[in-house]
């Protein structure tokens, strides 16, 4: 199974990118989808209805949603495997932009909008620095010079980052992202997956730098994919 | 900055919105060409230039394919803006960059690895030939008017991006000196494709692509047969421009301004 983690600010077009990915690759791959959000999310129901794929969500409540995502990701890989999926897409809530929820053995996709302002790539630098590929959406709304200046800002943060420009509603330019997803190496040992970087601030074991995925490796505020309350509650 | 000059771009047919195959064999665009895309709102004009801009490969809603010199373009043409031979100026007349004009252009110059920083003032100078309201280097991009933004982005496409093919989406809407723009683009040997509702721009173009229901319906080459209409459009445009200037200046137009 392959894993792709999709991060990016709210309303950047993450779900539109997911939707185009599933649409283009559904004949060749069996998808599973997990959405992580804070209090409400609808993407799982929409994608399940539209494509008939196994999809679910986790609400993080009081906890940082990226931390919640890390906590449940090991469970999610097992769940996707049970569902017979060979491509698991995990979509972050995309809130404070400090976290970088990408893991080893998976593709890290950062989604950002071309109309979000020149300094946005700098503001979300930690999210870009550890990604494999940046998807710039709403590219149809900006002219050539603006595209290039925006791209330059992304390169300031991560000079080697692969950049895909797309109008994600139409799906233009997506072929390079699709290729990157299909070319990314599959998971070899799910128990060895770790976060690529340590998220900031120490309020739980993930915050203080433990990078193993799965609640089994953590203590304090922990959560499983199955059977938890509707929302996280701080200890 | 343009190491591989291109000879031509070919658009291969796709489908109309109702699924009918388009009836042209191929549309070829060469340096120096002027083409206008016309048709009612919603007929697929912007989608046509968008296909060219993204080098469609039967992977857009229209199903068209775009070739460069008869082949699928190399990946850097599509993905690396510094190698991309096409610049699109969108209908959007607001630039969202939180930078001054000078910073914005310098950043673009740097991303293109152009050594000559004089190019920034030349670009602002050229932009000021396209607009009546002078653009200052220290103005903020977000504070420019629609006409100023459009003028600057066209000048940038000519000098900094130096793209051999320009796609202009309803350039006339922003109140810029359209004839001067066309003159400069022609003199520079650029291929220019206008999406337009403007009679003068349409008549100034050597070829006209007529859109309907998402598809190319006709390709017209007037070949001089519209010269009388062009003269008339010029005269009317001159009258309207003078009236506009008078009105903007706060004057009362009591006499004829006929040219």
Interface residues (C-beta under 8 A of the other chain):
Chain A: X115 X116 X117 X118 X119 X140 X141 X142 X143 X144 X145 X146 X147 X148 X149 X150 X151 X152 X153 X155 X163 X164 X165 X167 X170 X171 X172 X173 X174 X175 X176
Chain B: X50 X54 X56 X57 X59 X60 X61 X75 X78 X79 X81 X82 X84 X86 X87 X88 X89 X90 X92 X95 X96 X97 X98 X99 X104 X105 X107 X108 X110 X111 X112 X152 X153 X156 X157 X160 X161 X163
